[in-house]
Amino acid sequence: MDASNFLPFMATVITLFFAGSVLLRYFQRKGLHLLLWGIGLGLYAAGTFSETYLSLQWSPFLLRVWYLSGAMLTAAWLGQGTIYLLIRKPGVAHVLTAVLAVLSVIALVGVFSAPLDASAFKAGVPISSQYKAILTRSGLIVLLTVVLNLYGTLGLVGGAVWSAWLFWRKRVLPNRVVGNIFIALGGLFPAGAGTFIKLGLGDWLYLSELLGAAIMFAGFWLATQPQPMDETVSATASA
């Protein structure tokens, strides 16, 4: 495994630890936003693991998993977690989550029913550089890829920036200000994965995934550290 192929493997390991931390917090404190982040991080790990495997050998199943999770759903579900946290009307948040679930099923059916040309696969070449020759995407799949990534970017990055600003304005919990800034910065990396995939920049895609996972994990850790005012301050935050 060369250096470029090692990057998605490292991103997978970090993301699995990240997902475990988020889901542990969910079981301890509940909060549907944590479960949604856990789903998003699980998709993130599935995408990076698939990249690692496909850099070594062919798998039609993992190619579909890679495109579905990495190019379509990761940013959307991470963003949905933040949106669910920020929206104070549970009914609205539930409806948005249901709509995303339906769109995800449509994406799943579309990707797993798309024709594949296995003969076009080349071992050792980043899958992001060759998937167009292998996977035939319908117009609907392309549209959903754009919409889901845009929605996820606005939710994850925009929501984290908004949360950081709220805490900064109140002059409370500086760890959450910094943590949310890290989450916003890290969220730009998986949100931009679709762009790197379209451009066929495999090495940059792998590096961006690793940095995104590490920076978001650092932001989550900072934002969830107990503070003296943690039990008395009521404000919105991505943590």
Residue pairs with C-beta under 8 A, 6 or more apart in sequence:
1 9
1 52
1 55
1 56
4 55
4 126
4 202
4 203
4 206
5 52
5 55
5 56
5 206
7 203
7 206
7 207
7 209
7 210
8 48
8 49
8 51
8 52
8 55
8 206
8 209
8 210
9 48
9 49
9 52
10 210
11 44
11 48
11 206
11 209
11 210
11 212
11 213
12 45
12 48
12 49
12 52
14 210
14 213
14 214
14 217
15 41
15 44
15 45
15 48
15 213
15 217
16 45
17 217
18 41
18 213
18 216
18 217
18 220
19 38
19 41
19 42
19 44
19 45
21 217
21 220
21 221
22 34
22 37
22 38
22 41
22 220
23 34
23 35
23 38
25 31
25 34
25 224
26 34
26 35
26 38
31 85
32 84
32 93
32 97
33 81
33 82
33 84
33 85
34 81
35 81
36 77
36 78
36 80
36 81
36 84
36 97
37 77
37 78
37 81
37 82
39 77
39 81
40 73
40 74
40 75
40 76
40 77
40 78
40 79
40 80
40 81
41 78
43 69
43 70
43 73
43 74
43 77
44 69
44 70
44 74
44 78
44 190
44 209
44 213
46 65
46 66
46 69
46 70
47 65
47 66
47 69
47 70
47 71
47 74
47 193
47 209
48 70
48 209
48 213
49 62
50 59
50 62
50 63
50 65
50 66
50 69
50 70
50 127
51 66
51 70
51 126
51 127
51 128
51 206
51 209
53 59
53 62
54 62
54 63
54 66
54 127
55 123
55 124
55 126
55 127
56 123
57 123
58 118
58 121
58 123
60 116
60 118
63 116
63 121
63 127
63 131
63 134
63 135
64 111
64 112
64 114
64 116
64 135
66 127
66 131
67 111
67 131
67 135
68 107
68 108
68 111
68 112
70 193
70 197
70 209
71 145
71 149
71 193
71 194
71 197
72 107
72 111
72 141
72 144
72 145
72 148
72 149
72 194
73 104
73 107
73 148
74 152
74 190
74 193
75 148
75 149
75 151
75 152
75 153
75 156
75 187
75 190
75 191
75 193
75 194
76 100
76 103
76 104
76 148
76 149
76 151
76 152
76 155
77 100
77 104
77 152
78 152
78 155
78 156
78 187
78 190
79 151
79 152
79 153
79 154
79 155
79 156
79 157
79 159
79 187
79 191
80 96
80 97
80 100
80 152
80 155
81 155
81 156
82 155
82 156
82 159
82 160
82 163
82 238
83 93
83 96
83 155
83 159
84 93
84 96
84 97
85 159
85 163
85 236
85 237
85 238
86 159
86 162
86 163
86 236
87 93
87 96
100 151
103 144
103 147
103 148
106 140
106 144
107 141
107 144
107 148
110 138
110 140
110 141
110 144
111 135
111 141
114 135
114 136
114 137
114 138
114 141
115 135
115 136
116 134
116 135
116 136
117 133
117 134
117 136
118 134
120 130
120 133
120 134
121 130
121 134
122 130
125 202
126 200
126 202
126 203
126 205
126 206
127 202
128 196
128 197
128 200
128 201
128 202
128 205
129 200
129 201
129 202
130 200
131 197
132 200
137 145
145 194
146 194
149 191
149 193
149 194
152 191
153 187
153 188
153 191
156 183
156 184
156 187
156 191
157 184
157 187
157 188
157 191
158 184
159 238
160 180
160 181
160 183
160 184
160 187
160 219
160 238
161 180
161 181
161 184
162 236
163 176
163 180
163 236
163 237
163 238
163 239
164 176
164 177
164 178
164 180
164 181
164 184
166 235
166 236
166 237
167 173
167 174
167 176
167 177
167 180
167 235
167 237
168 177
170 233
170 235
172 229
172 233
172 235
173 227
173 229
173 230
173 233
173 235
173 237
175 222
175 223
175 225
175 227
176 222
176 223
176 237
176 239
178 219
178 222
178 223
179 219
179 220
179 221
179 222
179 223
179 224
179 225
179 238
179 239
180 219
180 223
180 237
180 238
180 239
181 219
182 215
182 216
182 218
182 219
182 222
183 215
183 216
183 219
183 220
183 223
183 238
184 219
185 215
185 219
186 211
186 212
186 213
186 214
186 215
186 216
186 217
186 218
186 219
187 212
187 216
188 212
189 208
189 209
189 211
189 212
189 213
189 215
190 208
190 209
190 212
190 213
192 208
193 205
193 208
193 209
196 202
196 204
196 205
196 208
197 205
220 239
223 237
223 238
223 239
224 239
